Amino acid sequence: MKIAILVQRNYTHGGSFKILSWLANELAKENDVYYLNLSNDENYFPLSKEIKYIKLNCLKSNSFLERNTIGFIKSIFSLKKIYRENKFDLFINFGDHSIYSLIFLKFILKIKIIVSQRVDPYSCKKLSDKIRFWLYRFCDGLVCQTKETLNSFPNKTKKRTNAIIIPNPVLNVPEEKWSKDNNDNYILSLGRIDFKQKRQDVLLAAMKRILLKHKDEKLLLFGNGDQKNLEKLRKIIRDNRLEENVKYMGITKEPFNVLRKAKMLVLSSDYEGIPNVLIEGMAVGVPIISTNYSPGGVDSLLINNESALIVPCNNPEKLSLAIETYLNDPLFAERMALKATSSLSLYREEKIILLWKNYLCSTIKR
């Protein structure tokens, strides 16, 4: 197969781009893969030398209006030229705004498109999001991470696209696992600093409650974030006098090592797809606390009071009680972690890439 992967931007180290880069590398082992970037960003995650990485440089302007007028038109002509030169069997897009260019080309060139929805559709309330989801019905394939995401789309869209569920794989499973007797005694938050989605404000409020009884506990926050969110994070820490117990650590390139050394992993999000950090935490064997984030994908990974503690969103009191449960009973936390690790067989790389390959082949034949 000759496959083109199209992205709008590609400078972030977020989970979506991690999986997209993994997919490109796996497909390139047996297929001709082109990675088309509408911007001029450097790829954060390494790509195989077999992949033809092309920067189209269509979105270099800082002006929103210019990017979405001149940049859009430029992207259409650039993609049209590349397609006519290479005759791809299909395009893959991970649900960003570059799908507009592909849909436009589909009507002109009759190209085949597979789109993968990576975030909670219920949280995407902008007009541009609604238009994008409506356009999915014109795609040839639709990949969702969870049944809840799949069920958010109209039956007409699901039937027309032959929609399927393909979860994220667990990548680079470490040999060295977490141990309750061998960690650095910190509570861990690992993910983008984003108060709208990741809700670090809820976690900090829970931490303030924890410190009333457990004065020596530490919370470390790893992840990137824009200036606005980082300033808000520092202000909340400062205003609540948490400087001695809560530290922002920046980005880590060794998530497994950070997870292995933590006392527990806490995810406080309001919405997610299937978070890579939960799968990575399960792989390491660290005790996990998660919110029951929208649209409900945590249930496909973890079972409350069996393999993790799952609490309501936006509830610092319930979150602090869950953290305290692990602090007071390390053996219980250890049992939960072991149970979570045992369920990882569903997310092995070889199993997930086979689902992708079979779906790509069937889409081309349809």
C-alpha positions as CSV (number, residue, x, y, z in Angstrom):
1,M,0.0,0.0,0.0
2,K,1.0,3.6,-0.6
3,I,-0.2,5.6,2.5
4,A,-0.2,9.3,3.1
5,I,-0.5,10.6,6.7
6,L,-1.6,14.3,6.9
7,V,-1.2,16.5,10.0
8,Q,-2.0,20.2,10.6
9,R,0.9,20.7,13.1
10,N,3.5,18.3,14.4
11,Y,5.5,20.1,17.1
12,T,3.9,18.7,20.2
13,H,4.9,15.6,22.4
14,G,1.2,14.9,23.1
15,G,-0.3,11.4,23.2
16,S,-2.0,11.8,19.8
17,F,1.2,12.5,18.0
18,K,3.0,9.7,19.9
19,I,0.5,7.2,18.5
20,L,0.4,8.7,15.1
21,S,4.2,8.5,14.8
22,W,4.1,4.9,16.1
23,L,1.5,4.0,13.5
24,A,3.5,5.6,10.7
25,N,6.7,3.7,11.7
26,E,4.8,0.4,11.9
27,L,3.1,0.8,8.6
28,A,6.4,1.8,6.9
29,K,7.8,-1.7,7.6
30,E,5.6,-3.1,4.8
31,N,4.3,-0.1,2.9
32,D,5.3,3.2,1.3
33,V,4.4,5.9,3.9
34,Y,4.4,9.6,3.3
35,Y,4.1,11.9,6.3
36,L,2.7,15.2,5.1
37,N,2.9,18.2,7.4
38,L,0.9,21.3,6.5
39,S,3.2,23.4,8.7
40,N,7.0,23.6,8.8
41,D,7.3,22.0,12.3
42,E,10.0,19.5,13.2
43,N,8.6,16.2,14.3
44,Y,8.8,15.7,18.1
45,F,8.8,11.8,17.9
46,P,11.3,10.0,15.7
47,L,10.2,8.7,12.4
48,S,11.6,5.7,10.5
49,K,14.1,6.6,7.7
50,E,11.8,4.7,5.4
51,I,9.1,7.4,5.8
52,K,9.1,10.3,3.3
53,Y,8.6,13.3,5.6
54,I,7.4,16.4,3.7
55,K,6.9,19.8,5.1
56,L,4.3,21.6,3.0
57,N,4.8,25.0,4.8
58,C,1.2,26.1,4.1
59,L,0.4,27.4,7.6
60,K,3.5,29.5,8.4
61,S,1.6,32.8,9.0
62,N,0.8,33.9,12.6
63,S,-2.5,35.3,11.3
64,F,-5.5,33.1,11.9
65,L,-7.4,34.6,8.9
66,E,-4.4,34.2,6.6
67,R,-3.8,30.6,7.7
68,N,-7.4,29.7,7.0
69,T,-7.7,31.4,3.7
70,I,-4.4,31.6,1.8
71,G,-3.0,28.7,3.8
72,F,-6.0,26.6,3.1
73,I,-6.0,27.3,-0.6
74,K,-2.2,26.6,-0.7
75,S,-2.7,23.3,1.1
76,I,-5.3,22.2,-1.5
77,F,-2.9,22.8,-4.4
78,S,0.1,21.3,-2.7
79,L,-1.8,18.1,-1.7
80,K,-3.3,17.9,-5.2
81,K,0.1,18.0,-6.8
82,I,1.6,15.4,-4.4
83,Y,-1.3,13.1,-4.9
84,R,-1.1,13.2,-8.7
85,E,2.6,12.5,-8.4
86,N,2.3,9.5,-6.0
87,K,-1.3,8.2,-6.3
88,F,-1.7,7.2,-2.7
89,D,-4.1,4.3,-1.9
90,L,-5.5,6.3,1.0
91,F,-4.9,9.2,3.4
92,I,-4.9,8.9,7.2
93,N,-5.8,11.9,9.4
94,F,-6.0,12.0,13.2
95,G,-9.0,14.3,13.4
96,D,-7.3,17.7,13.3
97,H,-8.4,20.6,11.1
98,S,-6.4,19.4,8.1
99,I,-9.4,17.1,7.4
100,Y,-11.0,20.1,5.7
101,S,-8.3,20.0,3.0
102,L,-8.8,16.2,2.5
103,I,-12.5,16.4,2.2
104,F,-12.2,19.1,-0.4
105,L,-9.7,16.9,-2.3
106,K,-12.0,13.9,-2.0
107,F,-14.7,15.6,-4.1
108,I,-12.1,16.6,-6.7
109,L,-9.9,13.5,-6.9
110,K,-12.0,10.8,-5.4
111,I,-9.3,10.0,-2.8
112,K,-9.9,7.6,0.1
113,I,-9.7,9.0,3.6
114,I,-9.6,7.4,7.1
115,V,-10.0,9.7,10.1
116,S,-9.2,8.7,13.7
117,Q,-11.1,10.6,16.4
118,R,-8.7,11.1,19.2
119,V,-10.5,13.2,21.8
120,D,-13.9,13.3,23.5
121,P,-16.4,14.5,20.9
122,Y,-18.8,15.7,23.7
123,S,-16.2,18.3,24.8
124,C,-15.7,19.7,21.3
125,K,-18.4,22.4,21.2
126,K,-17.0,25.0,18.8
127,L,-18.7,25.5,15.5
128,S,-15.5,24.3,13.7
129,D,-15.6,21.1,15.7
130,K,-19.2,20.4,14.8
131,I,-18.6,21.0,11.1
132,R,-15.5,18.7,11.2
133,F,-17.5,15.9,12.8
134,W,-20.3,16.4,10.2
135,L,-17.7,16.1,7.5
136,Y,-16.6,12.7,8.8
137,R,-19.6,11.1,7.1
138,F,-17.8,11.7,3.7
139,C,-14.8,9.7,4.8
140,D,-14.2,6.1,3.9
141,G,-13.2,5.0,7.4
142,L,-13.7,6.2,11.0
143,V,-11.5,4.9,13.8
144,C,-12.5,5.6,17.4
145,Q,-10.7,4.6,20.6
146,T,-13.7,3.7,22.7
147,K,-17.3,2.5,22.2
148,E,-18.5,5.7,23.9
149,T,-16.8,7.8,21.3
150,L,-18.1,5.6,18.5
151,N,-21.6,5.9,19.8
152,S,-21.5,9.7,19.7
153,F,-21.6,9.6,15.9
154,P,-24.9,9.2,14.0
155,N,-25.7,5.7,12.7
156,K,-25.6,7.0,9.2
157,T,-21.9,8.1,9.7
158,K,-20.9,4.9,11.4
159,K,-22.5,2.8,8.6
160,R,-21.1,4.8,5.8
161,T,-17.6,4.8,7.1
162,N,-17.7,1.2,8.4
163,A,-16.6,2.7,11.8
164,I,-14.4,0.6,14.1
165,I,-12.9,0.8,17.6
166,I,-9.0,0.6,17.7
167,P,-7.5,1.5,21.1
168,N,-4.0,2.8,21.7
169,P,-1.2,0.2,22.2
170,V,1.1,0.1,25.2
171,L,4.5,1.0,23.8
172,N,8.0,0.0,25.0
173,V,6.9,-1.9,28.1
174,P,9.6,-1.6,30.7
175,E,11.2,-4.6,32.4
176,E,11.6,-2.9,35.7
177,K,8.3,-2.4,37.5
178,W,7.0,-0.3,40.3
179,S,7.4,-1.4,43.9
180,K,5.8,0.0,47.0
181,D,9.1,-0.5,48.8
182,N,11.3,1.2,46.2
183,N,10.0,4.5,45.0
184,D,10.7,8.2,45.6
185,N,7.6,8.9,47.6
186,Y,5.8,11.4,45.4
187,I,2.3,11.6,44.0
188,L,2.5,12.0,40.2
189,S,0.5,14.0,37.7
190,L,1.8,13.3,34.1
191,G,0.2,15.2,31.2
192,R,-0.2,18.5,29.6
193,I,-0.9,21.5,31.9
194,D,-4.4,22.3,30.8
195,F,-7.0,23.5,33.3
196,K,-9.9,23.1,30.8
197,Q,-9.3,19.4,30.1
198,K,-6.7,18.0,32.6
199,R,-8.0,20.0,35.6
200,Q,-4.9,20.4,37.6
201,D,-6.9,22.9,39.7
202,V,-9.0,20.0,41.0
203,L,-5.9,18.0,41.8
204,L,-4.3,20.9,43.7
205,A,-7.4,21.4,45.7
206,A,-7.4,17.7,46.6
207,M,-3.7,18.0,47.5
208,K,-4.4,20.9,49.8
209,R,-6.8,18.6,51.7
210,I,-4.3,15.8,51.8
211,L,-1.7,18.1,53.4
212,L,-3.9,18.7,56.4
213,K,-3.2,15.1,57.6
214,H,-0.1,14.2,55.6
215,K,2.1,17.2,55.8
216,D,5.2,15.6,54.2
217,E,3.5,14.4,51.0
218,K,4.8,15.7,47.6
219,L,3.1,16.2,44.3
220,L,5.1,16.4,41.1
221,L,3.5,17.6,37.9
222,F,5.2,16.7,34.6
223,G,4.1,18.0,31.2
224,N,4.2,20.8,28.7
225,G,1.8,23.8,28.8
226,D,1.3,27.2,27.3
227,Q,2.3,30.3,29.1
228,K,-1.3,31.1,30.3
229,N,-1.8,27.7,31.9
230,L,1.7,27.6,33.5
231,E,1.1,31.1,35.0
232,K,-2.2,29.9,36.4
233,L,-0.6,26.8,37.8
234,R,2.1,28.8,39.6
235,K,-0.5,31.3,41.0
236,I,-2.7,28.5,42.5
237,I,0.4,26.9,44.1
238,R,1.5,30.3,45.4
239,D,-1.9,31.4,46.6
240,N,-2.5,28.2,48.5
241,R,1.0,28.1,50.0
242,L,1.9,24.8,48.4
243,E,5.4,25.7,47.2
244,E,7.1,23.2,49.6
245,N,4.9,20.3,48.6
246,V,3.9,20.8,44.9
247,K,6.5,21.1,42.1
248,Y,6.1,21.7,38.4
249,M,8.9,19.6,36.7
250,G,8.4,20.4,33.0
251,I,8.6,17.8,30.3
252,T,10.1,14.4,30.8
253,K,11.4,12.2,28.0
254,E,11.4,9.2,30.4
255,P,7.8,8.7,31.4
256,F,8.3,5.1,32.5
257,N,11.1,6.1,34.8
258,V,9.0,8.9,36.3
259,L,6.0,6.5,36.7
260,R,8.1,3.8,38.3
261,K,9.4,6.1,41.0
262,A,6.0,7.6,41.9
263,K,3.9,6.5,44.9
264,M,0.8,6.7,42.7
265,L,-0.4,8.2,39.4
266,V,-3.4,10.6,39.5
267,L,-5.4,11.6,36.4
268,S,-7.8,14.5,37.2
269,S,-9.2,15.1,33.6
270,D,-12.8,16.1,32.7
271,Y,-12.5,14.4,29.3
272,E,-10.0,12.2,27.4
273,G,-9.8,9.6,24.7
274,I,-7.8,6.7,26.0
275,P,-5.0,8.4,27.8
276,N,-1.6,7.0,27.0
277,V,-0.5,7.9,30.6
278,L,-3.0,5.4,32.0
279,I,-1.8,2.6,29.8
280,E,1.9,3.5,30.6
281,G,1.0,3.5,34.3
282,M,-0.6,0.1,34.0
283,A,2.5,-1.2,32.2
284,V,4.8,0.0,35.0
285,G,2.5,-1.3,37.6
286,V,2.0,2.0,39.6
287,P,-1.2,2.4,41.6
288,I,-3.7,4.6,39.6
289,I,-6.4,7.0,40.5
290,S,-8.5,8.4,37.7
291,T,-11.6,10.5,37.2
292,N,-14.5,8.9,35.3
293,Y,-13.8,11.3,32.5
294,S,-16.1,11.9,29.5
295,P,-17.0,10.0,27.4
296,G,-16.3,7.1,29.7
297,G,-13.2,5.4,28.2
298,V,-11.6,4.7,31.6
299,D,-14.0,1.8,32.0
300,S,-12.3,0.1,29.0
301,L,-9.0,0.2,30.9
302,L,-9.7,0.0,34.6
303,I,-12.3,-1.3,37.1
304,N,-13.1,0.8,40.1
305,N,-12.0,-0.8,43.4
306,E,-10.5,-3.7,41.5
307,S,-7.7,-2.3,39.4
308,A,-7.8,1.4,40.2
309,L,-9.8,4.0,42.2
310,I,-12.1,5.9,39.9
311,V,-13.7,9.1,41.2
312,P,-16.2,11.7,39.8
313,C,-14.8,14.6,37.8
314,N,-14.4,18.0,39.4
315,N,-14.6,16.7,42.9
316,P,-11.6,17.5,45.0
317,E,-13.1,15.9,48.1
318,K,-13.6,12.4,46.5
319,L,-10.2,12.7,44.8
320,S,-8.4,13.5,48.1
321,L,-10.2,10.5,49.8
322,A,-8.9,8.2,47.0
323,I,-5.4,9.5,47.4
324,E,-5.6,9.1,51.2
325,T,-6.9,5.5,50.7
326,Y,-3.7,4.6,49.0
327,L,-1.5,6.5,51.5
328,N,-3.1,4.7,54.4
329,D,-3.0,1.2,52.8
330,P,0.0,0.6,50.6
331,L,-0.8,-3.1,50.3
332,F,-4.2,-2.3,48.9
333,A,-2.6,0.1,46.4
334,E,-0.2,-2.7,45.4
335,R,-3.0,-5.2,44.8
336,M,-4.8,-2.7,42.6
337,A,-1.7,-2.0,40.6
338,L,-1.0,-5.7,40.0
339,K,-4.6,-6.3,38.8
340,A,-4.3,-3.4,36.3
341,T,-1.1,-4.7,34.9
342,S,-2.6,-8.1,34.3
343,S,-5.2,-6.7,31.9
344,L,-2.6,-5.1,29.5
345,S,-2.6,-8.0,27.1
346,L,-5.6,-6.4,25.2
347,Y,-3.3,-3.5,24.2
348,R,-0.1,-5.2,22.9
349,E,1.5,-3.5,20.0
350,E,1.2,-6.5,17.6
351,K,-2.5,-6.8,18.3
352,I,-3.3,-3.1,17.7
353,I,-1.2,-2.8,14.5
354,L,-2.9,-5.9,13.1
355,L,-6.3,-4.2,13.7
356,W,-5.0,-1.1,11.8
357,K,-3.6,-3.1,8.9
358,N,-6.7,-5.2,8.4
359,Y,-8.9,-2.1,8.6
360,L,-6.7,-0.2,6.0
361,C,-6.9,-3.1,3.6
362,S,-10.6,-3.5,4.0
363,T,-11.1,0.2,3.4
364,I,-9.1,0.2,0.2
365,K,-11.1,-2.7,-1.1
366,R,-14.5,-1.2,-0.3
